[in-house]
Structure formats: C-alpha cells, structure tokens
Amino acid sequence: MKLLWSIMIVLILLLQVRLWVGEGSFAQVWGLENAIAEQREENAELAVRNERLYAEVRNLRGEKGAVEERARMNLGLIRNDETFFLVVEQ
C-alpha cells in the first residue's frame, strides 16, 4: 500500500512540475497573454495612424487645393504670377 501511495505522490509531483514549469505552463501562458496584449495595443496605434494616412490620401485625391497647399508647404511652389519674398530675421 505504501508503494502505491509513493507512486501516486511521485505522479502528482510530476504533473505539478509540468503545470508550473513545462511547456504550456502557467508562466508561459501568462507571458503569451502579455505579449498578445502588447501586440493588440501596438496594432490599435498603427490602425489609428493608418486611418490618418488614408484620410490624407483621400483628401489629396479629392481636392486640387490640397495638392497645391502640400506643394507650397513642402516643396516651395511659386506660381509664375507670384512674387516670392524671403524675410530673414537677425
């Protein structure tokens, strides 16, 4: 009878070790859940950024003034009938 109890205790201990340390253990599951949560947060931030970029693309495709404004701000667009003044502060 003692041999049976000894075998049962050893089996229970082996199962506990696997539960806490082995593959699929609580520690591994908690780590994976944290990684999934971080990835979801990053995906949400990227989705917001993508939506802003899509809105900007729609604006540039739809309005001619938006393209001209972008060219003026970023590329220094000047029309033929305009005069360019550069104000330099001391």
N, CA and C atoms as a LAMMPS dump frame, in Angstrom:
ITEM: TIMESTEP
0
ITEM: NUMBER OF ATOMS
270
ITEM: BOX BOUNDS ff ff ff
-5.0000000000000000e+02 5.0000000000000000e+02
-5.0000000000000000e+02 5.0000000000000000e+02
-5.0000000000000000e+02 5.0000000000000000e+02
ITEM: ATOMS id mol type element x y z
1 1 1 N 0.821 -1.193 0
2 1 2 C 0 0 0
3 1 3 C 0.866 1.259 0
4 2 1 N 2.009 1.188 0.748
5 2 2 C 2.9 2.345 0.763
6 2 3 C 3.514 2.58 -0.613
7 3 1 N 3.772 1.525 -1.334
8 3 2 C 4.328 1.651 -2.676
9 3 3 C 3.333 2.368 -3.595
10 4 1 N 2.066 2.032 -3.488
11 4 2 C 1.024 2.677 -4.291
12 4 3 C 0.945 4.162 -3.959
13 5 1 N 0.98 4.508 -2.686
14 5 2 C 0.932 5.911 -2.275
15 5 3 C 2.185 6.647 -2.764
16 6 1 N 3.304 6.015 -2.708
17 6 2 C 4.553 6.633 -3.173
18 6 3 C 4.486 6.92 -4.668
19 7 1 N 3.977 5.972 -5.427
20 7 2 C 3.841 6.158 -6.879
21 7 3 C 2.866 7.29 -7.176
22 8 1 N 1.766 7.357 -6.471
23 8 2 C 0.772 8.418 -6.678
24 8 3 C 1.367 9.783 -6.348
25 9 1 N 2.124 9.869 -5.283
26 9 2 C 2.727 11.151 -4.906
27 9 3 C 3.734 11.595 -5.961
28 10 1 N 4.534 10.665 -6.454
29 10 2 C 5.505 10.989 -7.494
30 10 3 C 4.785 11.454 -8.762
31 11 1 N 3.708 10.799 -9.135
32 11 2 C 2.957 11.212 -10.33
33 11 3 C 2.343 12.595 -10.148
34 12 1 N 1.805 12.858 -8.985
35 12 2 C 1.219 14.18 -8.714
36 12 3 C 2.3 15.249 -8.782
37 13 1 N 3.466 14.969 -8.221
38 13 2 C 4.564 15.933 -8.282
39 13 3 C 5.017 16.176 -9.724
40 14 1 N 5.09 15.138 -10.518
41 14 2 C 5.476 15.302 -11.919
42 14 3 C 4.454 16.143 -12.685
43 15 1 N 3.19 15.918 -12.409
44 15 2 C 2.15 16.723 -13.052
45 15 3 C 2.231 18.185 -12.61
46 16 1 N 2.531 18.421 -11.341
47 16 2 C 2.657 19.782 -10.832
48 16 3 C 3.845 20.497 -11.481
49 17 1 N 4.941 19.775 -11.646
50 17 2 C 6.113 20.375 -12.275
51 17 3 C 5.774 20.808 -13.691
52 18 1 N 5.108 19.959 -14.416
53 18 2 C 4.732 20.306 -15.785
54 18 3 C 3.758 21.496 -15.795
55 19 1 N 2.865 21.533 -14.823
56 19 2 C 1.883 22.607 -14.743
57 19 3 C 2.556 23.955 -14.514
58 20 1 N 3.589 24.002 -13.704
59 20 2 C 4.203 25.267 -13.333
60 20 3 C 5.441 25.615 -14.157
61 21 1 N 6.121 24.624 -14.731
62 21 2 C 7.397 24.901 -15.382
63 21 3 C 7.422 24.495 -16.847
64 22 1 N 6.798 23.438 -17.225
65 22 2 C 6.949 22.867 -18.563
66 22 3 C 6.255 23.661 -19.648
67 23 1 N 6.213 23.031 -20.827
68 23 2 C 5.554 23.648 -21.972
69 23 3 C 4.056 23.744 -21.706
70 24 1 N 3.487 24.898 -21.981
71 24 2 C 2.072 25.12 -21.699
72 24 3 C 1.804 25.411 -20.242
73 25 1 N 2.843 25.789 -19.495
74 25 2 C 2.69 26.062 -18.066
75 25 3 C 2.001 27.41 -17.855
76 26 1 N 1.651 27.652 -16.595
77 26 2 C 1.007 28.921 -16.264
78 26 3 C 1.91 30.101 -16.61
79 27 1 N 3.205 29.973 -16.325
80 27 2 C 4.137 31.063 -16.606
81 27 3 C 4.192 31.361 -18.106
82 28 1 N 4.23 30.344 -18.909
83 28 2 C 4.276 30.543 -20.354
84 28 3 C 2.965 31.155 -20.851
85 29 1 N 1.861 30.699 -20.333
86 29 2 C 0.56 31.239 -20.744
87 29 3 C 0.446 32.71 -20.357
88 30 1 N 0.883 33.058 -19.153
89 30 2 C 0.841 34.468 -18.731
90 30 3 C 1.732 35.32 -19.618
91 31 1 N 2.908 34.814 -19.956
92 31 2 C 3.8 35.551 -20.85
93 31 3 C 3.194 35.767 -22.228
94 32 1 N 2.562 34.735 -22.749
95 32 2 C 1.92 34.859 -24.061
96 32 3 C 0.735 35.825 -24.021
97 33 1 N -0.025 35.802 -22.942
98 33 2 C -1.149 36.741 -22.818
99 33 3 C -0.648 38.178 -22.768
100 34 1 N 0.45 38.415 -22.063
101 34 2 C 1.027 39.76 -22.018
102 34 3 C 1.53 40.175 -23.392
103 35 1 N 2.173 39.266 -24.107
104 35 2 C 2.658 39.575 -25.45
105 35 3 C 1.497 39.881 -26.397
106 36 1 N 0.419 39.142 -26.261
107 36 2 C -0.764 39.386 -27.099
108 36 3 C -1.363 40.756 -26.781
109 37 1 N -1.446 41.1 -25.497
110 37 2 C -1.997 42.404 -25.113
111 37 3 C -1.138 43.543 -25.665
112 38 1 N 0.181 43.409 -25.572
113 38 2 C 1.071 44.438 -26.112
114 38 3 C 0.921 44.552 -27.626
115 39 1 N 0.8 43.429 -28.295
116 39 2 C 0.645 43.45 -29.744
117 39 3 C -0.676 44.089 -30.144
118 40 1 N -1.722 43.828 -29.385
119 40 2 C -3.021 44.453 -29.69
120 40 3 C -2.965 45.96 -29.518
121 41 1 N -2.255 46.433 -28.476
122 41 2 C -2.102 47.876 -28.28
123 41 3 C -1.342 48.497 -29.445
124 42 1 N -0.27 47.841 -29.856
125 42 2 C 0.511 48.349 -30.977
126 42 3 C -0.319 48.348 -32.256
127 43 1 N -1.108 47.306 -32.466
128 43 2 C -1.975 47.235 -33.642
129 43 3 C -3.008 48.357 -33.627
130 44 1 N -3.55 48.674 -32.451
131 44 2 C -4.531 49.754 -32.357
132 44 3 C -3.885 51.096 -32.718
133 45 1 N -2.664 51.327 -32.225
134 45 2 C -1.958 52.569 -32.56
135 45 3 C -1.682 52.645 -34.058
136 46 1 N -1.265 51.525 -34.637
137 46 2 C -0.99 51.509 -36.071
138 46 3 C -2.262 51.682 -36.889
139 47 1 N -3.373 51.167 -36.399
140 47 2 C -4.65 51.337 -37.109
141 47 3 C -5.053 52.809 -37.127
142 48 1 N -4.822 53.509 -36.012
143 48 2 C -5.127 54.947 -35.965
144 48 3 C -4.234 55.702 -36.947
145 49 1 N -2.946 55.354 -36.959
146 49 2 C -2.016 56.005 -37.885
147 49 3 C -2.426 55.74 -39.334
148 50 1 N -2.792 54.498 -39.628
149 50 2 C -3.216 54.159 -40.993
150 50 3 C -4.459 54.927 -41.396
151 51 1 N -5.397 55.077 -40.476
152 51 2 C -6.624 55.816 -40.788
153 51 3 C -6.31 57.274 -41.103
154 52 1 N -5.375 57.872 -40.338
155 52 2 C -4.972 59.245 -40.638
156 52 3 C -4.332 59.345 -42.018
157 53 1 N -3.488 58.379 -42.352
158 53 2 C -2.851 58.392 -43.667
159 53 3 C -3.867 58.197 -44.787
160 54 1 N -4.839 57.29 -44.583
161 54 2 C -5.89 57.098 -45.585
162 54 3 C -6.71 58.373 -45.77
163 55 1 N -6.985 59.076 -44.671
164 55 2 C -7.735 60.332 -44.773
165 55 3 C -6.932 61.364 -45.558
166 56 1 N -5.646 61.412 -45.329
167 56 2 C -4.805 62.353 -46.064
168 56 3 C -4.757 62.002 -47.551
169 57 1 N -4.672 60.724 -47.87
170 57 2 C -4.672 60.294 -49.273
171 57 3 C -5.998 60.645 -49.931
172 58 1 N -7.115 60.387 -49.233
173 58 2 C -8.425 60.741 -49.801
174 58 3 C -8.519 62.242 -50.043
175 59 1 N -7.977 63.039 -49.114
176 59 2 C -8.008 64.489 -49.252
177 59 3 C -7.169 64.922 -50.455
178 60 1 N -5.995 64.335 -50.609
179 60 2 C -5.131 64.705 -51.731
180 60 3 C -5.721 64.274 -53.072
181 61 1 N -6.418 63.154 -53.113
182 61 2 C -7.035 62.697 -54.35
183 61 3 C -8.255 63.527 -54.711
184 62 1 N -8.979 63.995 -53.711
185 62 2 C -10.254 64.648 -53.967
186 62 3 C -10.166 66.136 -54.224
187 63 1 N -9.213 66.826 -53.646
188 63 2 C -9.172 68.279 -53.75
189 63 3 C -7.878 68.724 -54.408
190 64 1 N -8.017 69.566 -55.435
191 64 2 C -6.835 70.075 -56.118
192 64 3 C -6.078 71.051 -55.212
193 65 1 N -6.802 71.78 -54.389
194 65 2 C -6.178 72.752 -53.486
195 65 3 C -5.284 72.093 -52.448
196 66 1 N -5.626 70.874 -52.074
197 66 2 C -4.819 70.181 -51.071
198 66 3 C -3.451 69.83 -51.628
199 67 1 N -3.394 69.438 -52.889
200 67 2 C -2.112 69.116 -53.514
201 67 3 C -1.27 70.381 -53.638
202 68 1 N -1.903 71.466 -54.041
203 68 2 C -1.178 72.731 -54.18
204 68 3 C -0.664 73.213 -52.821
205 69 1 N -1.484 73.1 -51.812
206 69 2 C -1.055 73.505 -50.471
207 69 3 C 0.137 72.67 -50.014
208 70 1 N 0.094 71.381 -50.26
209 70 2 C 1.199 70.495 -49.894
210 70 3 C 2.461 70.881 -50.633
211 71 1 N 2.34 71.191 -51.925
212 71 2 C 3.498 71.583 -52.727
213 71 3 C 4.073 72.911 -52.235
214 72 1 N 3.219 73.839 -51.838
215 72 2 C 3.693 75.126 -51.32
216 72 3 C 4.434 74.952 -49.996
217 73 1 N 3.892 74.134 -49.128
218 73 2 C 4.482 73.976 -47.794
219 73 3 C 5.792 73.176 -47.859
220 74 1 N 5.791 72.072 -48.567
221 74 2 C 6.925 71.154 -48.526
222 74 3 C 7.946 71.379 -49.642
223 75 1 N 7.486 71.836 -50.792
224 75 2 C 8.382 71.931 -51.942
225 75 3 C 8.676 73.366 -52.355
226 76 1 N 8.042 74.353 -51.746
227 76 2 C 8.295 75.759 -52.075
228 76 3 C 7.709 76.177 -53.406
229 77 1 N 6.52 75.693 -53.736
230 77 2 C 5.873 76.015 -55.008
231 77 3 C 5.579 77.513 -55.091
232 78 1 N 5.951 78.103 -56.248
233 78 2 C 5.646 79.51 -56.532
234 78 3 C 5.102 79.555 -57.947
235 79 1 N 3.965 80.216 -58.132
236 79 2 C 3.393 80.336 -59.472
237 79 3 C 4.118 81.42 -60.262
238 80 1 N 3.866 81.428 -61.569
239 80 2 C 4.533 82.41 -62.444
240 80 3 C 4.123 83.834 -62.113
241 81 1 N 2.873 84.058 -61.722
242 81 2 C 2.399 85.424 -61.472
243 81 3 C 2.583 85.847 -60.009
244 82 1 N 3.288 85.09 -59.234
245 82 2 C 3.511 85.411 -57.828
246 82 3 C 4.928 85.926 -57.624
247 83 1 N 5.086 86.71 -56.565
248 83 2 C 6.4 87.212 -56.182
249 83 3 C 6.774 86.577 -54.864
250 84 1 N 7.996 86.079 -54.798
251 84 2 C 8.459 85.412 -53.59
252 84 3 C 9.278 86.379 -52.754
253 85 1 N 8.93 86.495 -51.479
254 85 2 C 9.679 87.338 -50.544
255 85 3 C 10.218 86.437 -49.452
256 86 1 N 11.514 86.55 -49.179
257 86 2 C 12.147 85.817 -48.11
258 86 3 C 12.504 86.796 -47.019
259 87 1 N 11.887 86.639 -45.848
260 87 2 C 12.13 87.53 -44.722
261 87 3 C 13.115 86.834 -43.789
262 88 1 N 14.268 87.455 -43.602
263 88 2 C 15.301 86.876 -42.743
264 88 3 C 15.376 87.698 -41.465
265 89 1 N 15.234 87.019 -40.349
266 89 2 C 15.342 87.728 -39.08
267 89 3 C 16.796 87.757 -38.643
268 90 1 N 17.151 88.835 -37.931
269 90 2 C 18.544 88.991 -37.493
270 90 3 C 18.86 88.138 -36.305
